[in-house]
């Protein structure tokens, strides 16, 4: 039997507990299932590494015991994962990602010897700081996606997906999405059947209802005292087949197009056009997953209009066709 797939999870004080334990548990269950099946394939060997080794306190107050120090990690790695943390930043519920510079420097040096590199939640900010996301698409927790895009304009940030894979580099959304990403890694390593068996054993979806969106598009907008945008995005979700151009939406709020576009982007971190397309894409995905409607009906009901546009948006945003998406999900 080949050697176990070697996984190292880099962590630091204040890290989100589930960012570390979630992926570790998925790999552990998958390993147990490979053994139970008597399969002639190796499972996973997971180690948690920190700057100092020993115990660290997570954001929940629960203490973890690291297996080794970062400088004790030797040799090639199959998978290198970087956990994340978010902390309050001032008042009003604002938050910011925690970027541990010592971990960043270690990741920068160690990534070349890893078969694949991934981040969980706000760990994407550490990958970006290490230069590993330059020119790549990436995602992170929706609360810090705008910050990631602002701090690292060379990264193509998409706040919608559960996870994004670009070659050997993986990023995922907030906290529990690390389980989804890890399941996908198991599927890549051992096939979809083991990933499905792992999901069943953990009593979780092998895919989330509604596809891979990390959250319903309307829920991505933070509440504010000025609820005009909040009300508008609910209206958008219920009128996807109508004219949702910036001009039409601005007129609905009795604002100039320029002022409306600025206000909308401040609230959502997206332009009106990108938000509308995201909402329509999500609707199309759900129709493909949950109904037997033909592609012309899906295109019309979701507001994308034509089958040609449906195909174009799926290709550009998801890297697949509507028919292939329906077959898979």
C-alpha positions as CSV (number, residue, x, y, z in Angstrom):
1,X,0.0,0.0,0.0
2,X,1.4,3.5,-0.8
3,X,2.2,6.0,1.9
4,X,-0.6,8.1,3.4
5,X,-1.4,11.4,1.7
6,X,0.4,13.9,3.9
7,X,-1.6,16.9,5.0
8,X,-0.4,19.8,7.1
9,X,-2.8,22.4,8.5
10,X,-1.1,25.7,9.4
11,X,-2.7,27.4,12.4
12,X,-2.1,30.3,14.8
13,X,-3.6,31.7,18.0
14,X,-7.2,32.9,17.6
15,X,-7.8,30.7,14.6
16,X,-11.4,29.6,13.9
17,X,-11.7,26.1,15.5
18,X,-13.7,24.6,12.6
19,X,-11.2,25.8,10.1
20,X,-8.8,23.3,11.6
21,X,-11.0,20.5,12.9
22,X,-13.4,20.5,9.9
23,X,-11.0,19.5,7.2
24,X,-9.1,17.2,9.6
25,X,-12.3,15.3,10.4
26,X,-13.2,14.9,6.7
27,X,-9.8,13.5,5.9
28,X,-10.0,11.2,9.0
29,X,-13.4,9.8,8.1
30,X,-12.2,9.2,4.5
31,X,-9.2,7.4,5.9
32,X,-11.3,5.1,8.1
33,X,-13.6,4.3,5.2
34,X,-10.7,3.3,2.9
35,X,-9.5,1.0,5.6
36,X,-13.0,-0.4,6.3
37,X,-13.4,-1.2,2.6
38,X,-10.1,-3.0,2.5
39,X,-9.0,-0.8,-0.3
40,X,-5.4,-1.0,-1.5
41,X,-5.1,2.8,-1.3
42,X,-3.7,5.0,1.3
43,X,-5.7,7.5,3.4
44,X,-4.5,10.7,5.0
45,X,-2.1,11.6,7.6
46,X,-3.1,15.0,9.1
47,X,-0.8,17.2,11.2
48,X,-1.5,20.6,12.7
49,X,1.5,22.9,12.8
50,X,2.0,26.3,14.5
51,X,4.9,28.7,14.9
52,X,5.6,27.6,18.5
53,X,4.0,24.1,18.5
54,X,2.2,23.0,21.6
55,X,-1.2,24.4,22.7
56,X,-3.0,27.3,21.1
57,X,-6.3,29.0,22.0
58,X,-8.8,29.2,19.1
59,X,-11.4,32.0,18.6
60,X,-14.0,29.9,20.5
61,X,-11.7,29.6,23.5
62,X,-11.2,25.8,22.9
63,X,-7.5,24.9,23.0
64,X,-5.8,22.8,20.4
65,X,-2.6,20.9,20.7
66,X,-0.4,21.3,17.6
67,X,1.6,18.3,16.4
68,X,4.7,20.2,15.6
69,X,6.2,23.6,14.9
70,X,6.2,25.0,11.4
71,X,10.0,24.8,11.2
72,X,9.7,21.1,12.0
73,X,7.7,20.3,8.9
74,X,10.1,18.5,6.6
75,X,10.0,17.1,3.1
76,X,7.3,17.2,0.4
77,X,3.7,17.7,1.3
78,X,0.7,16.4,-0.6
79,X,-1.7,19.1,0.8
80,X,-0.9,22.3,2.7
81,X,-3.9,24.0,4.2
82,X,-4.0,27.4,5.9
83,X,-6.7,28.1,8.5
84,X,-8.1,31.6,9.0
85,X,-9.4,34.0,11.6
86,X,-11.6,37.1,11.7
87,X,-11.7,39.6,14.5
88,X,-13.8,42.7,15.3
89,X,-12.5,46.0,13.8
90,X,-14.0,49.0,15.5
91,X,-17.8,49.4,16.0
92,X,-20.8,48.7,13.9
93,X,-20.1,45.0,13.5
94,X,-17.1,45.6,11.2
95,X,-14.5,42.8,11.1
96,X,-11.1,42.2,9.6
97,X,-9.0,39.2,8.7
98,X,-6.1,38.1,10.9
99,X,-2.9,37.9,9.0
100,X,-0.1,36.2,11.0
101,X,3.1,37.3,9.3
102,X,5.2,34.4,10.5
103,X,2.7,31.9,9.0
104,X,2.7,33.9,5.8
105,X,6.5,33.7,5.5
106,X,6.4,30.0,6.2
107,X,3.7,29.4,3.6
108,X,5.6,31.4,1.0
109,X,8.7,29.2,1.6
110,X,6.8,25.9,1.9
111,X,4.2,26.1,-0.9
112,X,6.6,25.1,-3.7
113,X,7.0,21.7,-2.1
114,X,3.3,21.0,-1.7
115,X,1.3,19.2,-4.3
116,X,-1.7,21.4,-3.6
117,X,-2.3,24.5,-1.4
118,X,-5.6,25.6,0.1
119,X,-7.1,28.1,2.5
120,X,-10.1,27.9,4.7
121,X,-12.2,31.0,5.3
122,X,-10.1,34.1,5.9
123,X,-7.0,32.0,5.4
124,X,-7.2,33.2,1.8
125,X,-5.8,36.5,3.1
126,X,-2.6,34.7,4.2
127,X,-2.3,32.9,0.8
128,X,-2.7,36.3,-0.9
129,X,-0.1,37.9,1.4
130,X,2.3,35.1,0.5
131,X,1.7,35.9,-3.2
132,X,0.1,32.6,-4.0
133,X,-3.2,34.0,-5.3
134,X,-1.7,36.6,-7.7
135,X,-3.6,36.4,-11.0
136,X,-5.9,33.7,-9.8
137,X,-9.6,33.5,-9.0
138,X,-10.2,33.0,-5.3
139,X,-12.9,33.2,-2.7
140,X,-13.1,33.8,1.1
141,X,-15.7,34.5,3.8
142,X,-18.1,37.1,2.4
143,X,-17.5,39.4,5.3
144,X,-13.9,39.9,4.2
145,X,-14.2,39.4,0.4
146,X,-14.2,43.2,-0.2
147,X,-11.1,43.6,2.0
148,X,-9.3,40.8,0.1
149,X,-10.1,42.5,-3.2
150,X,-9.0,45.9,-1.9
151,X,-5.7,44.7,-0.3
152,X,-4.8,42.4,-3.2
153,X,-6.2,43.9,-6.5
154,X,-4.1,41.3,-8.4
155,X,-6.4,38.6,-7.0
156,X,-9.7,37.9,-8.9
157,X,-12.0,37.7,-5.9
158,X,-15.4,36.1,-6.3
159,X,-17.4,36.2,-3.0
160,X,-20.1,33.7,-4.3
161,X,-18.7,30.2,-4.5
162,X,-18.4,27.7,-1.7
163,X,-14.9,27.0,-3.0
164,X,-12.7,27.9,-6.0
165,X,-10.0,25.7,-7.5
166,X,-7.4,27.1,-9.8
167,X,-4.8,24.4,-10.6
168,X,-3.2,23.3,-7.4
169,X,-4.5,26.3,-5.4
170,X,-7.8,26.0,-3.6
171,X,-9.7,28.6,-1.6
172,X,-13.1,28.3,0.1
173,X,-15.7,30.5,1.8
174,X,-16.6,30.9,5.4
175,X,-15.8,28.3,8.1
176,X,-18.0,25.2,7.3
177,X,-17.2,25.5,3.6
178,X,-13.9,24.0,4.5
179,X,-15.7,20.7,4.7
180,X,-17.1,21.1,1.2
181,X,-13.7,21.9,-0.2
182,X,-12.1,18.9,1.6
183,X,-14.7,16.6,0.3
184,X,-13.9,17.8,-3.2
185,X,-10.2,17.0,-2.5
186,X,-11.2,13.5,-1.3
187,X,-13.1,13.1,-4.6
188,X,-10.1,14.2,-6.6
189,X,-7.8,11.8,-4.7
190,X,-10.0,8.7,-4.4
191,X,-13.1,9.2,-6.5
192,X,-16.7,10.5,-6.0
193,X,-17.8,7.3,-4.3
194,X,-15.5,7.8,-1.3
195,X,-16.5,11.4,-1.1
196,X,-20.1,10.4,-1.0
197,X,-19.5,7.8,1.6
198,X,-17.6,10.3,3.7
199,X,-20.4,12.8,3.5
200,X,-23.0,10.2,4.5
201,X,-20.9,9.1,7.4
202,X,-20.6,12.7,8.6
203,X,-24.4,13.3,8.0
204,X,-23.7,16.2,5.6
205,X,-24.4,17.0,2.0
206,X,-21.8,16.0,-0.5
207,X,-23.0,19.2,-2.1
208,X,-25.1,21.9,-0.6
209,X,-28.7,22.6,-1.7
210,X,-28.7,25.3,-4.2
211,X,-25.4,24.3,-5.8
212,X,-22.1,25.8,-4.8
213,X,-23.1,29.3,-3.8
214,X,-21.7,30.0,-0.4
215,X,-24.9,31.8,0.5
216,X,-28.1,33.0,-1.2
217,X,-27.1,36.1,-3.2
218,X,-29.7,38.4,-1.5
219,X,-28.2,37.5,1.9
220,X,-24.8,38.7,0.9
221,X,-25.8,42.3,1.7
222,X,-25.2,43.6,5.2
223,X,-28.0,45.3,7.0
224,X,-27.8,49.1,7.4
225,X,-29.9,51.9,8.6
226,X,-30.6,52.9,5.0
227,X,-32.6,49.9,3.8
228,X,-33.2,51.1,0.2
229,X,-30.7,48.7,-1.1
230,X,-31.9,45.9,1.2
231,X,-35.4,46.3,-0.1
232,X,-34.2,46.5,-3.7
233,X,-32.2,43.3,-3.5
234,X,-35.3,41.5,-2.2
235,X,-37.3,43.0,-5.1
236,X,-34.6,41.9,-7.6
237,X,-34.9,38.3,-6.3
238,X,-38.6,38.3,-7.1
239,X,-38.4,40.0,-10.5
240,X,-35.5,38.4,-12.2
241,X,-37.1,38.4,-15.6
242,X,-37.7,42.2,-15.6
243,X,-35.5,45.0,-16.8
244,X,-32.8,45.1,-14.1
245,X,-30.4,47.5,-15.7
246,X,-28.6,50.1,-13.6
247,X,-30.8,52.7,-15.2
248,X,-34.0,50.9,-14.3
249,X,-32.9,50.1,-10.8
250,X,-31.8,53.7,-10.2
251,X,-35.1,55.0,-11.4
252,X,-36.9,52.6,-9.0
253,X,-35.1,54.3,-6.1
254,X,-35.4,57.8,-7.6
255,X,-31.6,58.2,-7.7
256,X,-29.2,59.2,-10.4
257,X,-27.5,56.2,-12.1
258,X,-24.1,57.4,-10.8
259,X,-25.3,57.8,-7.2
260,X,-27.2,54.6,-7.2
261,X,-24.2,52.6,-8.6
262,X,-21.9,54.1,-6.0
263,X,-24.3,53.3,-3.2
264,X,-25.0,49.8,-4.4
265,X,-21.3,49.0,-4.7
266,X,-20.7,50.3,-1.2
267,X,-23.4,48.0,0.2
268,X,-22.7,44.9,-1.8
269,X,-19.1,45.1,-2.9
270,X,-20.4,44.5,-6.4
271,X,-21.7,46.6,-9.3
272,X,-25.5,46.3,-10.0
273,X,-24.7,44.3,-13.2
274,X,-22.6,41.8,-11.4
275,X,-25.1,41.4,-8.6
276,X,-28.0,40.9,-11.0
277,X,-26.1,38.3,-13.0
278,X,-25.2,36.5,-9.8
279,X,-28.8,36.4,-8.7
280,X,-30.0,35.2,-12.1
281,X,-27.2,32.5,-12.2
282,X,-28.2,31.2,-8.8
283,X,-31.8,31.0,-9.9
284,X,-30.8,29.1,-13.1
285,X,-28.7,26.7,-11.1
286,X,-31.6,25.9,-8.7
287,X,-34.0,25.4,-11.6
288,X,-31.5,23.0,-13.3
289,X,-31.1,21.1,-10.0
290,X,-34.7,21.0,-8.8
291,X,-36.9,21.0,-11.9
292,X,-37.2,19.3,-15.3
293,X,-37.6,22.6,-17.2
294,X,-35.9,22.8,-20.6
295,X,-33.0,25.2,-21.1
296,X,-35.2,27.9,-22.9
297,X,-37.6,27.9,-19.9
298,X,-34.7,28.0,-17.4
299,X,-33.2,30.9,-19.3
300,X,-36.5,32.8,-19.4
301,X,-37.5,32.1,-15.7
302,X,-34.1,33.1,-14.4
303,X,-34.0,36.3,-16.4
304,X,-31.0,35.3,-18.4
305,X,-33.2,35.5,-21.5
306,X,-31.8,33.2,-24.1
307,X,-30.1,29.8,-24.1
308,X,-27.1,31.4,-25.7
309,X,-26.8,33.8,-22.7
310,X,-27.4,30.9,-20.3
311,X,-24.5,29.0,-21.8
312,X,-22.2,32.0,-21.9
313,X,-22.8,32.9,-18.2
314,X,-22.3,29.3,-17.1
315,X,-19.1,29.0,-19.1
316,X,-17.7,32.2,-17.8
317,X,-18.8,31.9,-14.1
318,X,-18.8,28.1,-13.5
319,X,-16.6,26.7,-16.3
320,X,-19.2,24.3,-17.4
321,X,-22.4,24.1,-19.5
322,X,-26.0,24.1,-18.2
323,X,-26.5,20.5,-19.4
324,X,-23.3,19.3,-17.7
325,X,-24.2,21.1,-14.5
326,X,-27.6,19.4,-14.4
327,X,-26.0,16.0,-15.0
328,X,-23.6,16.5,-12.1
329,X,-26.0,18.1,-9.6
